[in-house]
Amino acid sequence: MKHKNTRTRKNWKPKHKQERNIPKPNGREIPVINGNVNVAMRKLKKVLEKMDFQKELSKREYYEKPSVKRKRQKDQAQKRWNKKVDGMIASGEWMPTPVVGQKHLKGKREKRKEWMKKEKINRLRGNKYR
C-alpha cells in the first residue's frame, strides 16, 4: 500500500510557506500581514532609509542654485579625499612630505596650522611619544 502523499522529499515544502505569496517590498507599498501594522511600519522605515528618501526630500524642498550645488559637491569631494588620506596615513601606506624650512610660517595662524597637521599625523599613526 502506497502513501497518499505523492510528493517526493526533494519537492516537499511546508504548506504555510507555499500558501504565503507575499510580494517583495519596493518602497511604494508594504504589505500588512495579519493586521500587524508595527512590523509593516518598521519594514517601511528600513526601506525608505536604504533609499535615502529623507535626504532626497530635504534636498528637493528648496531650490539650490547651481553655484551652491557645485560648492557642496566640491566640499563633499574634499571630505572624501581627506578621509582617504587619513586612512592611508593611519595604515602607514603613505606619509605627507614635510615642508622644509620656516619661511612659509609667517604668522601665528600658519604656525598653528602646521602644528595641528603634525599632531593629526601623530594621532592617526598612534605615536605616543612625539
Backbone atoms as SQL, in Angstrom:
CREATE TABLE atoms (id INTEGER PRIMARY KEY, chain TEXT, resi INTEGER, resn TEXT, atom TEXT, x REAL, y REAL, z REAL);
INSERT INTO atoms VALUES
  (1, 'A', 1, 'MET', 'N', 0.842, -1.187, 0.000),
  (2, 'A', 1, 'MET', 'CA', 0.000, 0.000, 0.000),
  (3, 'A', 1, 'MET', 'C', 0.881, 1.242, 0.000),
  (4, 'A', 2, 'LYS', 'N', 0.607, 2.161, -0.938),
  (5, 'A', 2, 'LYS', 'CA', 1.386, 3.390, -1.048),
  (6, 'A', 2, 'LYS', 'C', 0.779, 4.478, -0.168),
  (7, 'A', 3, 'HIS', 'N', 1.636, 5.434, 0.172),
  (8, 'A', 3, 'HIS', 'CA', 1.145, 6.591, 0.922),
  (9, 'A', 3, 'HIS', 'C', 0.319, 7.487, 0.025),
  (10, 'A', 4, 'LYS', 'N', -0.578, 8.245, 0.656),
  (11, 'A', 4, 'LYS', 'CA', -1.401, 9.183, -0.103),
  (12, 'A', 4, 'LYS', 'C', -0.580, 10.385, -0.563),
  (13, 'A', 5, 'ASN', 'N', 0.470, 10.712, 0.193),
  (14, 'A', 5, 'ASN', 'CA', 1.309, 11.847, -0.154),
  (15, 'A', 5, 'ASN', 'C', 2.220, 11.447, -1.312),
  (16, 'A', 6, 'THR', 'N', 1.968, 11.999, -2.490),
  (17, 'A', 6, 'THR', 'CA', 2.729, 11.612, -3.676),
  (18, 'A', 6, 'THR', 'C', 3.936, 12.511, -3.907),
  (19, 'A', 7, 'ARG', 'N', 4.065, 13.574, -3.124),
  (20, 'A', 7, 'ARG', 'CA', 5.208, 14.473, -3.303),
  (21, 'A', 7, 'ARG', 'C', 6.480, 13.778, -2.853),
  (22, 'A', 8, 'THR', 'N', 7.546, 13.980, -3.595),
  (23, 'A', 8, 'THR', 'CA', 8.827, 13.409, -3.196),
  (24, 'A', 8, 'THR', 'C', 9.473, 14.304, -2.150),
  (25, 'A', 9, 'ARG', 'N', 10.452, 13.772, -1.481),
  (26, 'A', 9, 'ARG', 'CA', 11.121, 14.518, -0.416),
  (27, 'A', 9, 'ARG', 'C', 11.813, 15.758, -0.971),
  (28, 'A', 10, 'LYS', 'N', 12.302, 15.651, -2.202),
  (29, 'A', 10, 'LYS', 'CA', 13.028, 16.750, -2.814),
  (30, 'A', 10, 'LYS', 'C', 12.117, 17.970, -3.037),
  (31, 'A', 11, 'ASN', 'N', 10.889, 17.729, -3.409),
  (32, 'A', 11, 'ASN', 'CA', 9.965, 18.821, -3.708),
  (33, 'A', 11, 'ASN', 'C', 9.129, 19.238, -2.504),
  (34, 'A', 12, 'TRP', 'N', 9.346, 18.612, -1.377),
  (35, 'A', 12, 'TRP', 'CA', 8.492, 18.860, -0.225),
  (36, 'A', 12, 'TRP', 'C', 8.794, 20.196, 0.419),
  (37, 'A', 13, 'LYS', 'N', 7.740, 20.968, 0.688),
  (38, 'A', 13, 'LYS', 'CA', 7.851, 22.227, 1.430),
  (39, 'A', 13, 'LYS', 'C', 6.657, 22.303, 2.353),
  (40, 'A', 14, 'PRO', 'N', 6.812, 22.958, 3.499),
  (41, 'A', 14, 'PRO', 'CA', 5.653, 23.096, 4.378),
  (42, 'A', 14, 'PRO', 'C', 4.554, 23.899, 3.690),
  (43, 'A', 15, 'LYS', 'N', 3.293, 23.566, 4.011),
  (44, 'A', 15, 'LYS', 'CA', 2.173, 24.205, 3.332),
  (45, 'A', 15, 'LYS', 'C', 2.097, 25.700, 3.603),
  (46, 'A', 16, 'HIS', 'N', 2.394, 26.103, 4.850),
  (47, 'A', 16, 'HIS', 'CA', 2.253, 27.525, 5.169),
  (48, 'A', 16, 'HIS', 'C', 3.248, 28.375, 4.383),
  (49, 'A', 17, 'LYS', 'N', 4.405, 27.823, 3.976),
  (50, 'A', 17, 'LYS', 'CA', 5.367, 28.571, 3.165),
  (51, 'A', 17, 'LYS', 'C', 4.865, 28.694, 1.732),
  (52, 'A', 18, 'GLN', 'N', 4.208, 27.634, 1.224),
  (53, 'A', 18, 'GLN', 'CA', 3.728, 27.670, -0.146),
  (54, 'A', 18, 'GLN', 'C', 2.557, 28.632, -0.295),
  (55, 'A', 19, 'GLU', 'N', 1.688, 28.676, 0.678),
  (56, 'A', 19, 'GLU', 'CA', 0.477, 29.483, 0.569),
  (57, 'A', 19, 'GLU', 'C', 0.755, 30.972, 0.692),
  (58, 'A', 20, 'ARG', 'N', 1.812, 31.341, 1.444),
  (59, 'A', 20, 'ARG', 'CA', 2.114, 32.766, 1.633),
  (60, 'A', 20, 'ARG', 'C', 2.859, 33.288, 0.425),
  (61, 'A', 21, 'ASN', 'N', 2.163, 33.966, -0.447),
  (62, 'A', 21, 'ASN', 'CA', 2.777, 34.577, -1.617),
  (63, 'A', 21, 'ASN', 'C', 2.824, 36.079, -1.375),
  (64, 'A', 22, 'ILE', 'N', 3.829, 36.527, -0.615),
  (65, 'A', 22, 'ILE', 'CA', 3.930, 37.933, -0.230),
  (66, 'A', 22, 'ILE', 'C', 4.876, 38.634, -1.192),
  (67, 'A', 23, 'PRO', 'N', 4.432, 39.737, -1.780),
  (68, 'A', 23, 'PRO', 'CA', 5.322, 40.448, -2.710),
  (69, 'A', 23, 'PRO', 'C', 6.474, 41.105, -1.958),
  (70, 'A', 24, 'LYS', 'N', 7.611, 41.223, -2.653),
  (71, 'A', 24, 'LYS', 'CA', 8.794, 41.845, -2.060),
  (72, 'A', 24, 'LYS', 'C', 8.559, 43.355, -1.970),
  (73, 'A', 25, 'PRO', 'N', 8.900, 43.990, -0.833),
  (74, 'A', 25, 'PRO', 'CA', 8.651, 45.425, -0.699),
  (75, 'A', 25, 'PRO', 'C', 9.532, 46.238, -1.644),
  (76, 'A', 26, 'ASN', 'N', 8.934, 47.235, -2.287),
  (77, 'A', 26, 'ASN', 'CA', 9.693, 48.065, -3.216),
  (78, 'A', 26, 'ASN', 'C', 9.728, 49.531, -2.779),
  (79, 'A', 27, 'GLY', 'N', 9.184, 49.839, -1.616),
  (80, 'A', 27, 'GLY', 'CA', 9.211, 51.211, -1.138),
  (81, 'A', 27, 'GLY', 'C', 7.898, 51.939, -1.343),
  (82, 'A', 28, 'ARG', 'N', 7.132, 51.511, -2.309),
  (83, 'A', 28, 'ARG', 'CA', 5.848, 52.158, -2.580),
  (84, 'A', 28, 'ARG', 'C', 4.749, 51.577, -1.688),
  (85, 'A', 29, 'GLU', 'N', 4.794, 50.269, -1.477),
  (86, 'A', 29, 'GLU', 'CA', 3.773, 49.630, -0.643),
  (87, 'A', 29, 'GLU', 'C', 4.400, 48.492, 0.147),
  (88, 'A', 30, 'ILE', 'N', 4.038, 48.412, 1.390),
  (89, 'A', 30, 'ILE', 'CA', 4.499, 47.341, 2.275),
  (90, 'A', 30, 'ILE', 'C', 3.261, 46.577, 2.733),
  (91, 'A', 31, 'PRO', 'N', 3.229, 45.265, 2.518),
  (92, 'A', 31, 'PRO', 'CA', 2.035, 44.516, 2.918),
  (93, 'A', 31, 'PRO', 'C', 1.921, 44.396, 4.438),
  (94, 'A', 32, 'VAL', 'N', 0.695, 44.544, 4.941),
  (95, 'A', 32, 'VAL', 'CA', 0.425, 44.353, 6.371),
  (96, 'A', 32, 'VAL', 'C', -0.065, 42.923, 6.535),
  (97, 'A', 33, 'ILE', 'N', 0.722, 42.107, 7.240),
  (98, 'A', 33, 'ILE', 'CA', 0.407, 40.692, 7.392),
  (99, 'A', 33, 'ILE', 'C', -0.289, 40.477, 8.728),
  (100, 'A', 34, 'ASN', 'N', -1.435, 39.832, 8.702),
  (101, 'A', 34, 'ASN', 'CA', -2.223, 39.507, 9.892),
  (102, 'A', 34, 'ASN', 'C', -2.538, 40.749, 10.739),
  (103, 'A', 35, 'GLY', 'N', -2.716, 41.879, 10.095),
  (104, 'A', 35, 'GLY', 'CA', -3.076, 43.110, 10.811),
  (105, 'A', 35, 'GLY', 'C', -1.960, 43.653, 11.693),
  (106, 'A', 36, 'ASN', 'N', -0.712, 43.235, 11.468),
  (107, 'A', 36, 'ASN', 'CA', 0.417, 43.667, 12.277),
  (108, 'A', 36, 'ASN', 'C', 1.031, 44.923, 11.641),
  (109, 'A', 37, 'VAL', 'N', 0.521, 46.084, 12.039),
  (110, 'A', 37, 'VAL', 'CA', 0.934, 47.354, 11.439),
  (111, 'A', 37, 'VAL', 'C', 2.335, 47.751, 11.909),
  (112, 'A', 38, 'ASN', 'N', 2.693, 47.437, 13.146),
  (113, 'A', 38, 'ASN', 'CA', 4.003, 47.843, 13.674),
  (114, 'A', 38, 'ASN', 'C', 5.148, 47.235, 12.873),
  (115, 'A', 39, 'VAL', 'N', 5.016, 45.965, 12.519),
  (116, 'A', 39, 'VAL', 'CA', 6.058, 45.301, 11.732),
  (117, 'A', 39, 'VAL', 'C', 6.150, 45.949, 10.355),
  (118, 'A', 40, 'ALA', 'N', 4.994, 46.249, 9.759),
  (119, 'A', 40, 'ALA', 'CA', 4.980, 46.877, 8.439),
  (120, 'A', 40, 'ALA', 'C', 5.623, 48.264, 8.492),
  (121, 'A', 41, 'MET', 'N', 5.367, 49.016, 9.568),
  (122, 'A', 41, 'MET', 'CA', 5.979, 50.347, 9.719),
  (123, 'A', 41, 'MET', 'C', 7.492, 50.248, 9.827),
  (124, 'A', 42, 'ARG', 'N', 7.976, 49.261, 10.588),
  (125, 'A', 42, 'ARG', 'CA', 9.424, 49.081, 10.730),
  (126, 'A', 42, 'ARG', 'C', 10.058, 48.754, 9.378),
  (127, 'A', 43, 'LYS', 'N', 9.392, 47.857, 8.611),
  (128, 'A', 43, 'LYS', 'CA', 9.906, 47.489, 7.297),
  (129, 'A', 43, 'LYS', 'C', 9.932, 48.698, 6.367),
  (130, 'A', 44, 'LEU', 'N', 8.869, 49.503, 6.413),
  (131, 'A', 44, 'LEU', 'CA', 8.785, 50.693, 5.572),
  (132, 'A', 44, 'LEU', 'C', 9.910, 51.669, 5.903),
  (133, 'A', 45, 'LYS', 'N', 10.154, 51.881, 7.194),
  (134, 'A', 45, 'LYS', 'CA', 11.219, 52.799, 7.599),
  (135, 'A', 45, 'LYS', 'C', 12.584, 52.313, 7.113),
  (136, 'A', 46, 'LYS', 'N', 12.821, 50.991, 7.193),
  (137, 'A', 46, 'LYS', 'CA', 14.097, 50.444, 6.726),
  (138, 'A', 46, 'LYS', 'C', 14.266, 50.641, 5.226),
  (139, 'A', 47, 'VAL', 'N', 13.190, 50.387, 4.478),
  (140, 'A', 47, 'VAL', 'CA', 13.253, 50.526, 3.022),
  (141, 'A', 47, 'VAL', 'C', 13.512, 51.979, 2.647),
  (142, 'A', 48, 'LEU', 'N', 12.802, 52.906, 3.297),
  (143, 'A', 48, 'LEU', 'CA', 12.980, 54.321, 2.986),
  (144, 'A', 48, 'LEU', 'C', 14.375, 54.801, 3.376),
  (145, 'A', 49, 'GLU', 'N', 14.905, 54.267, 4.469),
  (146, 'A', 49, 'GLU', 'CA', 16.250, 54.651, 4.900),
  (147, 'A', 49, 'GLU', 'C', 17.292, 54.175, 3.887),
  (148, 'A', 50, 'LYS', 'N', 17.096, 52.967, 3.348),
  (149, 'A', 50, 'LYS', 'CA', 18.025, 52.454, 2.341),
  (150, 'A', 50, 'LYS', 'C', 17.980, 53.311, 1.082),
  (151, 'A', 51, 'MET', 'N', 16.807, 53.825, 0.747),
  (152, 'A', 51, 'MET', 'CA', 16.654, 54.631, -0.463),
  (153, 'A', 51, 'MET', 'C', 17.107, 56.074, -0.262),
  (154, 'A', 52, 'ASP', 'N', 17.529, 56.453, 0.938),
  (155, 'A', 52, 'ASP', 'CA', 17.873, 57.846, 1.265),
  (156, 'A', 52, 'ASP', 'C', 16.707, 58.777, 0.938),
  (157, 'A', 53, 'PHE', 'N', 15.530, 58.340, 1.292),
  (158, 'A', 53, 'PHE', 'CA', 14.312, 59.070, 0.961),
  (159, 'A', 53, 'PHE', 'C', 14.257, 60.411, 1.669),
  (160, 'A', 54, 'GLN', 'N', 14.585, 60.425, 2.967),
  (161, 'A', 54, 'GLN', 'CA', 14.505, 61.660, 3.749),
  (162, 'A', 54, 'GLN', 'C', 15.508, 62.687, 3.238),
  (163, 'A', 55, 'LYS', 'N', 16.697, 62.218, 2.903),
  (164, 'A', 55, 'LYS', 'CA', 17.725, 63.121, 2.386),
  (165, 'A', 55, 'LYS', 'C', 17.288, 63.734, 1.062),
  (166, 'A', 56, 'GLU', 'N', 16.688, 62.893, 0.222),
  (167, 'A', 56, 'GLU', 'CA', 16.211, 63.365, -1.081),
  (168, 'A', 56, 'GLU', 'C', 15.096, 64.398, -0.914),
  (169, 'A', 57, 'LEU', 'N', 14.177, 64.140, 0.022),
  (170, 'A', 57, 'LEU', 'CA', 13.087, 65.092, 0.268),
  (171, 'A', 57, 'LEU', 'C', 13.619, 66.431, 0.734),
  (172, 'A', 58, 'SER', 'N', 14.537, 66.406, 1.697),
  (173, 'A', 58, 'SER', 'CA', 15.052, 67.662, 2.234),
  (174, 'A', 58, 'SER', 'C', 15.875, 68.404, 1.182),
  (175, 'A', 59, 'LYS', 'N', 16.514, 67.653, 0.281),
  (176, 'A', 59, 'LYS', 'CA', 17.305, 68.289, -0.766),
  (177, 'A', 59, 'LYS', 'C', 16.402, 68.999, -1.782),
  (178, 'A', 60, 'ARG', 'N', 15.255, 68.407, -2.061),
  (179, 'A', 60, 'ARG', 'CA', 14.345, 68.988, -3.059),
  (180, 'A', 60, 'ARG', 'C', 13.352, 69.985, -2.470),
  (181, 'A', 61, 'GLU', 'N', 13.423, 70.194, -1.161),
  (182, 'A', 61, 'GLU', 'CA', 12.460, 71.088, -0.517),
  (183, 'A', 61, 'GLU', 'C', 12.632, 72.534, -1.004),
  (184, 'A', 62, 'TYR', 'N', 13.894, 72.954, -1.186),
  (185, 'A', 62, 'TYR', 'CA', 14.174, 74.309, -1.647),
  (186, 'A', 62, 'TYR', 'C', 15.040, 74.236, -2.892),
  (187, 'A', 63, 'TYR', 'N', 14.968, 75.262, -3.689),
  (188, 'A', 63, 'TYR', 'CA', 15.784, 75.337, -4.892),
  (189, 'A', 63, 'TYR', 'C', 17.234, 75.590, -4.492),
  (190, 'A', 64, 'GLU', 'N', 18.134, 74.861, -5.108),
  (191, 'A', 64, 'GLU', 'CA', 19.558, 75.039, -4.838),
  (192, 'A', 64, 'GLU', 'C', 20.211, 75.641, -6.075),
  (193, 'A', 65, 'LYS', 'N', 20.811, 76.813, -5.892),
  (194, 'A', 65, 'LYS', 'CA', 21.467, 77.464, -7.024),
  (195, 'A', 65, 'LYS', 'C', 22.619, 76.592, -7.525),
  (196, 'A', 66, 'PRO', 'N', 22.892, 76.651, -8.823),
  (197, 'A', 66, 'PRO', 'CA', 23.979, 75.830, -9.372),
  (198, 'A', 66, 'PRO', 'C', 25.330, 76.093, -8.706),
  (199, 'A', 67, 'SER', 'N', 25.598, 77.348, -8.352),
  (200, 'A', 67, 'SER', 'CA', 26.887, 77.662, -7.713),
  (201, 'A', 67, 'SER', 'C', 26.964, 77.023, -6.324),
  (202, 'A', 68, 'VAL', 'N', 25.859, 77.035, -5.596),
  (203, 'A', 68, 'VAL', 'CA', 25.817, 76.419, -4.263),
  (204, 'A', 68, 'VAL', 'C', 25.953, 74.909, -4.384),
  (205, 'A', 69, 'LYS', 'N', 25.326, 74.341, -5.431),
  (206, 'A', 69, 'LYS', 'CA', 25.406, 72.904, -5.665),
  (207, 'A', 69, 'LYS', 'C', 26.844, 72.491, -5.958),
  (208, 'A', 70, 'ARG', 'N', 27.530, 73.281, -6.817),
  (209, 'A', 70, 'ARG', 'CA', 28.930, 72.992, -7.132),
  (210, 'A', 70, 'ARG', 'C', 29.791, 73.063, -5.883),
  (211, 'A', 71, 'LYS', 'N', 29.558, 74.081, -5.048),
  (212, 'A', 71, 'LYS', 'CA', 30.339, 74.238, -3.823),
  (213, 'A', 71, 'LYS', 'C', 30.105, 73.059, -2.883),
  (214, 'A', 72, 'ARG', 'N', 28.851, 72.623, -2.757),
  (215, 'A', 72, 'ARG', 'CA', 28.528, 71.485, -1.896),
  (216, 'A', 72, 'ARG', 'C', 29.218, 70.220, -2.391),
  (217, 'A', 73, 'GLN', 'N', 29.163, 69.990, -3.704),
  (218, 'A', 73, 'GLN', 'CA', 29.797, 68.799, -4.266),
  (219, 'A', 73, 'GLN', 'C', 31.312, 68.845, -4.097),
  (220, 'A', 74, 'LYS', 'N', 31.892, 70.048, -4.244),
  (221, 'A', 74, 'LYS', 'CA', 33.334, 70.205, -4.077),
  (222, 'A', 74, 'LYS', 'C', 33.735, 69.921, -2.628),
  (223, 'A', 75, 'ASP', 'N', 32.940, 70.429, -1.682),
  (224, 'A', 75, 'ASP', 'CA', 33.218, 70.192, -0.260),
  (225, 'A', 75, 'ASP', 'C', 33.101, 68.703, 0.073),
  (226, 'A', 76, 'GLN', 'N', 32.102, 68.023, -0.512),
  (227, 'A', 76, 'GLN', 'CA', 31.943, 66.592, -0.273),
  (228, 'A', 76, 'GLN', 'C', 33.131, 65.813, -0.825),
  (229, 'A', 77, 'ALA', 'N', 33.610, 66.219, -2.015),
  (230, 'A', 77, 'ALA', 'CA', 34.766, 65.551, -2.612),
  (231, 'A', 77, 'ALA', 'C', 36.008, 65.758, -1.745),
  (232, 'A', 78, 'GLN', 'N', 36.179, 66.973, -1.222),
  (233, 'A', 78, 'GLN', 'CA', 37.321, 67.273, -0.353),
  (234, 'A', 78, 'GLN', 'C', 37.259, 66.433, 0.920),
  (235, 'A', 79, 'LYS', 'N', 36.040, 66.284, 1.464),
  (236, 'A', 79, 'LYS', 'CA', 35.852, 65.488, 2.680),
  (237, 'A', 79, 'LYS', 'C', 36.204, 64.021, 2.416),
  (238, 'A', 80, 'ARG', 'N', 35.769, 63.489, 1.266),
  (239, 'A', 80, 'ARG', 'CA', 36.095, 62.107, 0.904),
  (240, 'A', 80, 'ARG', 'C', 37.602, 61.918, 0.763),
  (241, 'A', 81, 'TRP', 'N', 38.255, 62.893, 0.103),
  (242, 'A', 81, 'TRP', 'CA', 39.690, 62.798, -0.104),
  (243, 'A', 81, 'TRP', 'C', 40.433, 62.836, 1.233),
  (244, 'A', 82, 'ASN', 'N', 40.036, 63.753, 2.125),
  (245, 'A', 82, 'ASN', 'CA', 40.687, 63.840, 3.435),
  (246, 'A', 82, 'ASN', 'C', 40.530, 62.535, 4.209),
  (247, 'A', 83, 'LYS', 'N', 39.367, 61.928, 4.117),
  (248, 'A', 83, 'LYS', 'CA', 39.121, 60.658, 4.805),
  (249, 'A', 83, 'LYS', 'C', 40.033, 59.567, 4.246),
  (250, 'A', 84, 'LYS', 'N', 40.192, 59.559, 2.913),
  (251, 'A', 84, 'LYS', 'CA', 41.057, 58.574, 2.277),
  (252, 'A', 84, 'LYS', 'C', 42.509, 58.775, 2.706),
  (253, 'A', 85, 'VAL', 'N', 42.966, 60.035, 2.724),
  (254, 'A', 85, 'VAL', 'CA', 44.342, 60.346, 3.120),
  (255, 'A', 85, 'VAL', 'C', 44.567, 59.956, 4.578),
  (256, 'A', 86, 'ASP', 'N', 43.610, 60.268, 5.448),
  (257, 'A', 86, 'ASP', 'CA', 43.734, 59.899, 6.859),
  (258, 'A', 86, 'ASP', 'C', 43.872, 58.388, 7.015),
  (259, 'A', 87, 'GLY', 'N', 43.101, 57.645, 6.236),
  (260, 'A', 87, 'GLY', 'CA', 43.193, 56.187, 6.287),
  (261, 'A', 87, 'GLY', 'C', 44.557, 55.688, 5.827),
  (262, 'A', 88, 'MET', 'N', 45.098, 56.331, 4.772),
  (263, 'A', 88, 'MET', 'CA', 46.411, 55.920, 4.269),
  (264, 'A', 88, 'MET', 'C', 47.507, 56.253, 5.278),
  (265, 'A', 89, 'ILE', 'N', 47.394, 57.386, 5.951),
  (266, 'A', 89, 'ILE', 'CA', 48.382, 57.757, 6.971),
  (267, 'A', 89, 'ILE', 'C', 48.295, 56.794, 8.148),
  (268, 'A', 90, 'ALA', 'N', 47.068, 56.487, 8.569),
  (269, 'A', 90, 'ALA', 'CA', 46.876, 55.608, 9.721),
  (270, 'A', 90, 'ALA', 'C', 47.420, 54.209, 9.458),
  (271, 'A', 91, 'SER', 'N', 47.269, 53.731, 8.221),
  (272, 'A', 91, 'SER', 'CA', 47.756, 52.389, 7.896),
  (273, 'A', 91, 'SER', 'C', 49.248, 52.368, 7.590),
  (274, 'A', 92, 'GLY', 'N', 49.852, 53.547, 7.461),
  (275, 'A', 92, 'GLY', 'CA', 51.271, 53.628, 7.148),
  (276, 'A', 92, 'GLY', 'C', 51.546, 53.466, 5.669),
  (277, 'A', 93, 'GLU', 'N', 50.501, 53.499, 4.861),
  (278, 'A', 93, 'GLU', 'CA', 50.625, 53.331, 3.417),
  (279, 'A', 93, 'GLU', 'C', 51.261, 54.556, 2.766),
  (280, 'A', 94, 'TRP', 'N', 51.028, 55.734, 3.336),
  (281, 'A', 94, 'TRP', 'CA', 51.513, 56.981, 2.741),
  (282, 'A', 94, 'TRP', 'C', 51.784, 57.990, 3.840),
  (283, 'A', 95, 'MET', 'N', 52.815, 58.799, 3.649),
  (284, 'A', 95, 'MET', 'CA', 53.117, 59.888, 4.588),
  (285, 'A', 95, 'MET', 'C', 53.263, 61.174, 3.795),
  (286, 'A', 96, 'PRO', 'N', 52.663, 62.260, 4.258),
  (287, 'A', 96, 'PRO', 'CA', 52.818, 63.527, 3.533),
  (288, 'A', 96, 'PRO', 'C', 54.263, 64.018, 3.638),
  (289, 'A', 97, 'THR', 'N', 54.736, 64.641, 2.565),
  (290, 'A', 97, 'THR', 'CA', 56.109, 65.153, 2.593),
  (291, 'A', 97, 'THR', 'C', 56.142, 66.423, 3.425),
  (292, 'A', 98, 'PRO', 'N', 57.060, 66.518, 4.374),
  (293, 'A', 98, 'PRO', 'CA', 57.120, 67.718, 5.209),
  (294, 'A', 98, 'PRO', 'C', 57.680, 68.897, 4.426),
  (295, 'A', 99, 'VAL', 'N', 57.192, 70.093, 4.735),
  (296, 'A', 99, 'VAL', 'CA', 57.688, 71.311, 4.112),
  (297, 'A', 99, 'VAL', 'C', 58.951, 71.707, 4.865),
  (298, 'A', 100, 'VAL', 'N', 60.015, 71.944, 4.102),
  (299, 'A', 100, 'VAL', 'CA', 61.306, 72.233, 4.712),
  (300, 'A', 100, 'VAL', 'C', 61.446, 73.736, 4.945),
  (301, 'A', 101, 'GLY', 'N', 62.029, 74.087, 6.074),
  (302, 'A', 101, 'GLY', 'CA', 62.290, 75.498, 6.372),
  (303, 'A', 101, 'GLY', 'C', 61.155, 76.148, 7.130),
  (304, 'A', 102, 'GLN', 'N', 61.388, 77.400, 7.506),
  (305, 'A', 102, 'GLN', 'CA', 60.411, 78.138, 8.297),
  (306, 'A', 102, 'GLN', 'C', 59.844, 79.337, 7.548),
  (307, 'A', 103, 'LYS', 'N', 60.230, 79.518, 6.271),
  (308, 'A', 103, 'LYS', 'CA', 59.812, 80.704, 5.520),
  (309, 'A', 103, 'LYS', 'C', 58.297, 80.775, 5.342),
  (310, 'A', 104, 'HIS', 'N', 57.667, 79.605, 5.170),
  (311, 'A', 104, 'HIS', 'CA', 56.227, 79.593, 4.913),
  (312, 'A', 104, 'HIS', 'C', 55.419, 79.877, 6.180),
  (313, 'A', 105, 'LEU', 'N', 56.058, 79.826, 7.348),
  (314, 'A', 105, 'LEU', 'CA', 55.368, 80.070, 8.608),
  (315, 'A', 105, 'LEU', 'C', 55.533, 81.533, 9.003),
  (316, 'A', 106, 'LYS', 'N', 54.785, 82.410, 8.330),
  (317, 'A', 106, 'LYS', 'CA', 54.963, 83.843, 8.558),
  (318, 'A', 106, 'LYS', 'C', 54.280, 84.309, 9.829),
  (319, 'A', 107, 'GLY', 'N', 53.100, 83.793, 10.100),
  (320, 'A', 107, 'GLY', 'CA', 52.360, 84.297, 11.246),
  (321, 'A', 107, 'GLY', 'C', 51.925, 83.181, 12.175),
  (322, 'A', 108, 'LYS', 'N', 51.179, 83.579, 13.199),
  (323, 'A', 108, 'LYS', 'CA', 50.709, 82.610, 14.197),
  (324, 'A', 108, 'LYS', 'C', 49.786, 81.570, 13.571),
  (325, 'A', 109, 'ARG', 'N', 48.936, 82.026, 12.669),
  (326, 'A', 109, 'ARG', 'CA', 47.949, 81.115, 12.074),
  (327, 'A', 109, 'ARG', 'C', 48.633, 79.984, 11.306),
  (328, 'A', 110, 'GLU', 'N', 49.653, 80.331, 10.475),
  (329, 'A', 110, 'GLU', 'CA', 50.361, 79.316, 9.697),
  (330, 'A', 110, 'GLU', 'C', 51.095, 78.346, 10.620),
  (331, 'A', 111, 'LYS', 'N', 51.721, 78.894, 11.676),
  (332, 'A', 111, 'LYS', 'CA', 52.427, 78.030, 12.628),
  (333, 'A', 111, 'LYS', 'C', 51.454, 77.082, 13.305),
  (334, 'A', 112, 'ARG', 'N', 50.298, 77.601, 13.678),
  (335, 'A', 112, 'ARG', 'CA', 49.278, 76.789, 14.330),
  (336, 'A', 112, 'ARG', 'C', 48.784, 75.675, 13.401),
  (337, 'A', 113, 'LYS', 'N', 48.537, 76.020, 12.118),
  (338, 'A', 113, 'LYS', 'CA', 48.081, 75.023, 11.138),
  (339, 'A', 113, 'LYS', 'C', 49.103, 73.910, 10.979),
  (340, 'A', 114, 'GLU', 'N', 50.391, 74.290, 10.885),
  (341, 'A', 114, 'GLU', 'CA', 51.454, 73.301, 10.721),
  (342, 'A', 114, 'GLU', 'C', 51.531, 72.384, 11.940),
  (343, 'A', 115, 'TRP', 'N', 51.417, 72.972, 13.116),
  (344, 'A', 115, 'TRP', 'CA', 51.457, 72.191, 14.347),
  (345, 'A', 115, 'TRP', 'C', 50.279, 71.230, 14.421),
  (346, 'A', 116, 'MET', 'N', 49.077, 71.726, 14.036),
  (347, 'A', 116, 'MET', 'CA', 47.875, 70.880, 14.044),
  (348, 'A', 116, 'MET', 'C', 48.028, 69.714, 13.060),
  (349, 'A', 117, 'LYS', 'N', 48.649, 69.979, 11.903),
  (350, 'A', 117, 'LYS', 'CA', 48.866, 68.927, 10.917),
  (351, 'A', 117, 'LYS', 'C', 49.758, 67.828, 11.490),
  (352, 'A', 118, 'LYS', 'N', 50.838, 68.232, 12.161),
  (353, 'A', 118, 'LYS', 'CA', 51.748, 67.251, 12.764),
  (354, 'A', 118, 'LYS', 'C', 51.049, 66.458, 13.861),
  (355, 'A', 119, 'GLU', 'N', 50.253, 67.137, 14.674),
  (356, 'A', 119, 'GLU', 'CA', 49.505, 66.460, 15.735),
  (357, 'A', 119, 'GLU', 'C', 48.542, 65.430, 15.159),
  (358, 'A', 120, 'LYS', 'N', 47.875, 65.802, 14.077),
  (359, 'A', 120, 'LYS', 'CA', 46.913, 64.901, 13.443),
  (360, 'A', 120, 'LYS', 'C', 47.617, 63.647, 12.920),
  (361, 'A', 121, 'ILE', 'N', 48.773, 63.841, 12.283),
  (362, 'A', 121, 'ILE', 'CA', 49.528, 62.708, 11.758),
  (363, 'A', 121, 'ILE', 'C', 49.963, 61.793, 12.896),
  (364, 'A', 122, 'ASN', 'N', 50.446, 62.384, 13.987),
  (365, 'A', 122, 'ASN', 'CA', 50.872, 61.585, 15.136),
  (366, 'A', 122, 'ASN', 'C', 49.702, 60.817, 15.738),
  (367, 'A', 123, 'ARG', 'N', 48.553, 61.472, 15.815),
  (368, 'A', 123, 'ARG', 'CA', 47.365, 60.817, 16.376),
  (369, 'A', 123, 'ARG', 'C', 46.913, 59.667, 15.480),
  (370, 'A', 124, 'LEU', 'N', 46.926, 59.894, 14.159),
  (371, 'A', 124, 'LEU', 'CA', 46.496, 58.854, 13.227),
  (372, 'A', 124, 'LEU', 'C', 47.453, 57.663, 13.223),
  (373, 'A', 125, 'ARG', 'N', 48.732, 57.936, 13.356),
  (374, 'A', 125, 'ARG', 'CA', 49.707, 56.850, 13.348),
  (375, 'A', 125, 'ARG', 'C', 49.795, 56.165, 14.695),
  (376, 'A', 126, 'GLY', 'N', 49.233, 56.789, 15.719),
  (377, 'A', 126, 'GLY', 'CA', 49.217, 56.169, 17.034),
  (378, 'A', 126, 'GLY', 'C', 50.526, 56.341, 17.802),
  (379, 'A', 127, 'ASN', 'N', 51.263, 57.393, 17.493),
  (380, 'A', 127, 'ASN', 'CA', 52.520, 57.650, 18.208),
  (381, 'A', 127, 'ASN', 'C', 52.223, 58.218, 19.575),
  (382, 'A', 128, 'LYS', 'N', 52.703, 57.545, 20.603),
  (383, 'A', 128, 'LYS', 'CA', 52.501, 58.052, 21.966),
  (384, 'A', 128, 'LYS', 'C', 53.569, 59.071, 22.319),
  (385, 'A', 129, 'TYR', 'N', 54.769, 58.861, 21.762),
  (386, 'A', 129, 'TYR', 'CA', 55.880, 59.765, 22.086),
  (387, 'A', 129, 'TYR', 'C', 56.196, 60.589, 20.848),
  (388, 'A', 130, 'ARG', 'N', 56.124, 61.891, 20.995),
  (389, 'A', 130, 'ARG', 'CA', 56.326, 62.769, 19.830),
  (390, 'A', 130, 'ARG', 'C', 57.670, 63.370, 19.849);
